[in-house]
Amino acid sequence: MNSKLSGIKIYTDGACSGNPGPGGWAAVLLFGEHEKELSGFVPDTTNNRMELLAAIKGLQALKQPCVVDLYSDSAYLVSAFNEGWLENWQRKNWKNAAKQPVANVDLWKQLLDLSNRHEVTWHKVKGHSDNVYNNRCDELAVTAIEQGQAKAKANLATGDLQEKILSDELLYAGRILELHRYSVSLVNNDLSTREVVRHSGGAAIVALTDEQEVIMVTQFRLAIANVLLELPAGKLEKDEDPLLCAQRELSEETGYQAKNWKKLGAVYPTPGYSDELIHIFLARNLHAGKQHPDDDEFLRVQKLRLTDIDSYLKSGDILDAKTVLGLTLAQRYLTEEVR
């Protein structure tokens, strides 16, 4: 009788910004109705190491021996188990066919130990396709890189640049933001003040139809007393997943929903006085529904052909920062995708 817990599915993915470069790994564990997401950052690594580490972390999260179906878009990982590469490497004292040391031996040995503890079936899935959990792992891994790099940059701040906060005065607490006044000590020990807007962040969506049209919205912005042409976007709720925010806002503001989501990046639009971070997503495989904006939102949906975006950007017809960045990132991503 098999005493191992069965019915476990693990999806994994790794990412690397440059190869080698800063990397991220992610795993989604599924058991019945239960889901658990894991992710992490490594400052200097390779894409292959992140793929292996994702599988290691997913298997290490299991508290008892299990029967596992593990899904990865890495042929390097899956083929090593399914095509006998690992047995050959071990038999040749961890040398490959060229009689060179096998790369990432430390991680392969961990995976072997874990596969001996668990009964693992390795599945290859197509990356960046319609597999919801593989796409989710990709998003988590990319986000881990972004957050890890941001933290690393913050940690690099030295006494040559770092300002020390001496006091924090809350001037205003509103529905969507807070305004703080800080007394700070500068690098030359002089004193100054900083006024900072604290904001929970947001998500913006480049929603692309099968006809290669981008779904946009126009709305009046009181701060500039004008109507702007923008990407659909909205504010993150406290501790909300940016992807869930993007999915909600696309549906509310335009009525569209998407089957395929890809995170393109994130941006601080005005770091001189605000900590707002906007996450940018590409949404495809759309289907239309009914627009249902908030009671105080009045928007009109507009479609722009993807081929016309450059002329809109160059003419200044699009002035919203998140929209300029989102469209630029989407164009770059789509160009690289077809190469």
C-alpha positions as CSV (number, residue, x, y, z in Angstrom):
1,M,0.0,0.0,0.0
2,N,1.3,3.4,-1.0
3,S,1.5,5.6,2.1
4,K,2.4,8.7,0.2
5,L,-0.2,11.5,-0.1
6,S,-1.5,11.6,-3.7
7,G,-3.2,14.3,-5.8
8,I,-0.5,16.9,-5.5
9,K,0.3,19.2,-8.5
10,I,3.2,21.6,-8.6
11,Y,3.7,24.2,-11.3
12,T,7.1,25.8,-11.5
13,D,9.0,28.4,-13.5
14,G,12.2,30.4,-13.4
15,A,13.2,33.7,-14.9
16,C,16.4,35.7,-15.3
17,S,17.0,39.3,-16.3
18,G,20.0,38.6,-18.5
19,N,21.6,35.2,-18.4
20,P,23.5,35.3,-16.1
21,G,21.8,38.1,-14.1
22,P,19.3,38.6,-11.3
23,G,16.8,35.8,-11.3
24,G,13.5,34.8,-9.8
25,W,11.8,31.4,-9.2
26,A,8.2,30.5,-8.5
27,A,6.0,27.5,-7.7
28,V,2.3,27.0,-7.3
29,L,1.2,24.0,-5.3
30,L,-2.3,22.5,-5.8
31,F,-4.1,20.0,-3.6
32,G,-7.8,19.7,-4.0
33,E,-9.2,23.2,-3.6
34,H,-6.1,24.4,-1.8
35,E,-3.4,26.6,-3.6
36,K,-0.1,27.8,-2.3
37,E,2.2,30.3,-4.1
38,L,6.0,30.5,-3.5
39,S,8.6,32.7,-5.0
40,G,12.1,34.1,-4.4
41,F,14.9,36.1,-5.7
42,V,18.6,35.4,-6.4
43,P,20.8,38.4,-7.3
44,D,23.3,36.6,-9.6
45,T,22.2,33.4,-11.3
46,T,21.2,31.8,-14.6
47,N,17.8,30.8,-16.1
48,N,18.5,27.1,-15.8
49,R,19.4,27.4,-12.1
50,M,16.1,29.3,-11.5
51,E,14.2,26.5,-13.2
52,L,15.8,23.9,-11.0
53,L,15.5,26.0,-7.8
54,A,11.7,26.5,-8.5
55,A,11.2,22.7,-8.6
56,I,13.4,22.3,-5.4
57,K,11.4,24.8,-3.5
58,G,8.1,23.4,-4.6
59,L,9.0,19.9,-3.5
60,Q,10.6,21.1,-0.2
61,A,7.3,22.8,0.7
62,L,5.7,19.3,1.0
63,K,5.5,18.3,4.7
64,Q,5.3,14.5,4.0
65,P,6.1,12.1,1.2
66,C,3.7,12.7,-1.7
67,V,2.8,11.5,-5.2
68,V,3.4,14.6,-7.3
69,D,2.8,15.7,-10.8
70,L,5.3,18.5,-11.4
71,Y,4.8,20.8,-14.5
72,S,7.5,23.0,-16.0
73,D,8.2,24.7,-19.3
74,S,11.9,23.8,-18.9
75,A,13.0,21.1,-21.2
76,Y,16.3,21.1,-19.4
77,L,14.6,20.1,-16.1
78,V,12.0,17.7,-17.4
79,S,14.3,15.9,-19.9
80,A,16.9,15.3,-17.3
81,F,14.5,13.0,-15.5
82,N,12.4,11.6,-18.3
83,E,15.2,10.9,-20.8
84,G,17.8,9.4,-18.5
85,W,20.2,12.3,-18.5
86,L,20.6,12.2,-14.7
87,E,21.4,8.4,-14.7
88,N,24.1,9.0,-17.4
89,W,25.7,11.9,-15.5
90,Q,25.9,10.0,-12.3
91,R,27.3,6.9,-14.0
92,K,30.0,9.1,-15.5
93,N,30.8,10.8,-12.2
94,W,28.8,13.9,-13.1
95,K,30.4,14.4,-16.5
96,N,28.4,15.2,-19.6
97,A,28.8,13.7,-23.1
98,A,31.7,16.1,-23.8
99,K,33.4,14.8,-20.6
100,Q,33.0,18.2,-19.0
101,P,31.6,18.7,-15.5
102,V,27.8,18.9,-15.5
103,A,26.5,22.4,-14.7
104,N,24.4,22.9,-11.5
105,V,25.4,19.7,-9.9
106,D,24.5,21.1,-6.4
107,L,20.9,21.6,-7.5
108,W,20.6,18.3,-9.4
109,K,21.7,16.5,-6.3
110,Q,19.0,18.2,-4.2
111,L,16.4,17.3,-6.8
112,L,17.5,13.7,-6.7
113,D,17.2,13.6,-3.0
114,L,13.7,15.1,-3.2
115,S,12.6,12.8,-6.0
116,N,13.7,9.8,-3.8
117,R,11.5,11.1,-1.0
118,H,8.5,11.8,-3.2
119,E,7.1,10.0,-6.2
120,V,7.4,12.6,-8.9
121,T,6.1,12.5,-12.5
122,W,7.7,15.3,-14.6
123,H,5.5,17.0,-17.2
124,K,6.7,19.5,-19.9
125,V,4.3,22.3,-20.7
126,K,4.5,25.0,-23.3
127,G,5.7,28.3,-21.9
128,H,3.8,31.6,-22.3
129,S,0.8,29.9,-23.6
130,D,-2.7,29.2,-22.2
131,N,-1.7,27.3,-19.1
132,V,-3.0,29.4,-16.3
133,Y,-0.7,28.1,-13.6
134,N,2.4,28.2,-15.7
135,N,1.6,31.8,-16.6
136,R,1.1,32.6,-12.9
137,C,4.5,31.1,-12.0
138,D,6.0,33.3,-14.7
139,E,4.4,36.4,-13.2
140,L,5.5,35.5,-9.7
141,A,9.1,34.9,-10.9
142,V,9.3,38.2,-12.8
143,T,7.8,40.0,-9.8
144,A,10.4,38.4,-7.5
145,I,13.1,39.8,-9.7
146,E,11.6,43.3,-9.7
147,Q,11.1,43.3,-5.9
148,G,14.5,41.8,-5.3
149,Q,16.3,44.3,-7.4
150,A,14.3,47.2,-5.8
151,K,15.3,46.0,-2.4
152,A,18.9,45.5,-3.4
153,K,19.1,49.0,-4.8
154,A,17.6,50.4,-1.6
155,N,20.2,48.4,0.4
156,L,23.0,50.0,-1.7
157,A,22.1,53.4,-0.5
158,T,25.0,54.6,1.7
159,G,25.7,57.5,3.9
160,D,26.8,59.4,0.8
161,L,23.1,59.6,-0.4
162,Q,20.8,58.3,2.3
163,E,18.6,60.8,4.1
164,K,17.6,60.0,7.7
165,I,14.0,60.6,8.8
166,L,13.8,62.5,12.0
167,S,10.0,62.9,12.3
168,D,6.9,62.0,10.4
169,E,3.8,64.2,10.4
170,L,0.5,62.9,8.8
171,L,-1.0,66.0,7.1
172,Y,-3.9,64.3,5.4
173,A,-5.5,60.9,5.2
174,G,-7.9,60.5,2.3
175,R,-9.7,57.8,0.4
176,I,-6.9,56.9,-1.9
177,L,-3.8,58.5,-0.5
178,E,-2.0,60.0,2.6
179,L,0.2,63.1,2.7
180,H,3.1,63.1,5.1
181,R,5.6,65.7,6.0
182,Y,9.0,64.4,7.0
183,S,11.9,66.2,8.7
184,V,15.1,64.8,7.4
185,S,18.8,65.0,8.0
186,L,20.7,65.4,4.7
187,V,24.0,63.9,3.7
188,N,25.8,67.1,4.8
189,N,23.9,67.0,8.2
190,D,21.7,70.0,7.2
191,L,18.0,69.7,8.0
192,S,15.2,69.8,5.5
193,T,11.6,68.7,4.9
194,R,10.0,66.3,2.4
195,E,6.4,66.1,1.6
196,V,5.5,62.6,0.4
197,V,2.3,61.1,-1.0
198,R,1.8,57.5,0.2
199,H,-0.3,55.4,-2.2
200,S,-1.1,51.7,-2.3
201,G,-0.1,51.5,-6.0
202,G,-2.1,50.4,-9.0
203,A,-2.2,48.3,-12.2
204,A,-2.6,49.3,-15.8
205,I,-3.5,47.1,-18.7
206,V,-2.6,47.0,-22.4
207,A,-5.6,45.0,-23.6
208,L,-5.0,43.8,-27.2
209,T,-7.8,42.4,-29.3
210,D,-7.4,39.6,-32.0
211,E,-7.7,42.5,-34.5
212,Q,-4.5,44.1,-33.1
213,E,-6.4,46.9,-31.4
214,V,-5.6,48.3,-28.0
215,I,-8.6,49.0,-25.7
216,M,-8.2,52.5,-24.2
217,V,-10.4,54.8,-22.2
218,T,-10.9,58.5,-22.1
219,Q,-11.8,60.3,-18.9
220,F,-11.7,63.8,-17.3
221,R,-8.8,64.4,-14.9
222,L,-9.6,67.3,-12.6
223,A,-5.9,67.8,-11.6
224,I,-5.1,69.0,-15.1
225,A,-8.6,70.1,-16.1
226,N,-8.6,68.0,-19.2
227,V,-9.7,64.7,-20.7
228,L,-6.9,62.2,-21.2
229,L,-6.6,59.1,-23.4
230,E,-5.3,56.3,-21.1
231,L,-4.9,52.6,-20.6
232,P,-7.5,51.0,-18.3
233,A,-6.1,51.2,-14.8
234,G,-7.0,51.2,-11.1
235,K,-5.8,51.3,-7.6
236,L,-4.6,48.3,-5.6
237,E,-6.6,47.5,-2.5
238,K,-4.5,46.8,0.7
239,D,-2.3,43.8,0.1
240,E,-4.0,43.0,-3.2
241,D,-2.3,41.0,-5.9
242,P,-1.5,43.3,-8.8
243,L,-2.8,40.8,-11.3
244,L,-6.2,40.5,-9.6
245,C,-6.4,44.3,-9.6
246,A,-5.6,44.4,-13.3
247,Q,-8.3,41.8,-14.1
248,R,-10.9,43.6,-12.0
249,E,-10.1,47.1,-13.5
250,L,-10.2,45.9,-17.1
251,S,-13.6,44.3,-16.5
252,E,-15.0,47.3,-14.6
253,E,-13.7,50.1,-16.9
254,T,-14.1,48.4,-20.4
255,G,-16.3,45.3,-19.9
256,Y,-13.5,43.1,-21.4
257,Q,-12.0,40.0,-19.8
258,A,-8.8,38.2,-20.9
259,K,-7.6,34.6,-20.8
260,N,-3.9,35.4,-21.3
261,W,-2.0,37.8,-19.0
262,K,1.7,38.8,-19.0
263,K,3.3,41.2,-16.7
264,L,5.5,43.7,-18.6
265,G,7.0,45.6,-15.8
266,A,6.4,48.2,-13.1
267,V,7.1,51.9,-12.7
268,Y,7.2,54.7,-10.1
269,P,5.6,57.5,-12.1
270,T,6.5,60.4,-9.7
271,P,9.1,59.2,-7.1
272,G,10.0,62.8,-6.3
273,Y,7.0,63.0,-4.1
274,S,5.0,59.7,-4.2
275,D,5.7,56.1,-3.6
276,E,3.0,54.9,-6.0
277,L,4.1,51.8,-8.0
278,I,2.1,51.0,-11.1
279,H,2.2,47.4,-12.4
280,I,1.9,47.1,-16.2
281,F,0.2,44.0,-17.8
282,L,-0.5,42.8,-21.3
283,A,-3.9,41.1,-21.7
284,R,-4.8,39.0,-24.7
285,N,-7.5,36.5,-25.8
286,L,-10.2,39.0,-25.0
287,H,-13.9,38.7,-24.9
288,A,-16.3,41.6,-24.5
289,G,-18.8,42.1,-21.6
290,K,-20.7,44.9,-20.0
291,Q,-18.8,47.9,-18.6
292,H,-19.5,48.6,-14.9
293,P,-17.3,51.4,-13.6
294,D,-17.5,52.8,-10.1
295,D,-20.3,55.2,-9.4
296,D,-18.0,58.3,-9.6
297,E,-16.2,57.1,-12.8
298,F,-17.3,58.2,-16.2
299,L,-15.3,56.7,-19.0
300,R,-15.6,56.1,-22.7
301,V,-14.0,53.1,-24.3
302,Q,-11.9,53.7,-27.4
303,K,-9.9,51.4,-29.6
304,L,-6.5,52.3,-31.2
305,R,-4.9,50.2,-33.8
306,L,-1.6,48.9,-32.7
307,T,0.1,50.3,-35.8
308,D,-1.2,53.8,-35.0
309,I,0.3,53.9,-31.4
310,D,3.6,55.4,-32.5
311,S,1.9,58.3,-34.2
312,Y,-0.2,59.0,-31.1
313,L,2.9,59.0,-28.9
314,K,4.9,61.2,-31.2
315,S,2.1,63.7,-31.7
316,G,1.6,64.1,-27.9
317,D,-2.0,62.9,-28.1
318,I,-1.1,60.5,-25.2
319,L,0.4,62.3,-22.2
320,D,-0.4,60.0,-19.4
321,A,2.9,58.5,-18.1
322,K,1.6,54.9,-17.3
323,T,0.0,54.8,-20.7
324,V,3.1,55.9,-22.6
325,L,5.2,53.4,-20.7
326,G,2.7,50.6,-21.0
327,L,2.3,51.0,-24.7
328,T,6.1,51.2,-25.2
329,L,6.7,48.0,-23.2
330,A,4.0,46.2,-25.0
331,Q,5.3,47.1,-28.4
332,R,8.8,46.0,-27.4
333,Y,7.5,42.7,-25.9
334,L,5.4,41.9,-29.0
335,T,8.3,42.7,-31.3
336,E,10.6,40.3,-29.4
337,E,7.9,37.7,-29.3
338,V,7.7,37.3,-33.1
339,R,11.5,37.2,-33.6
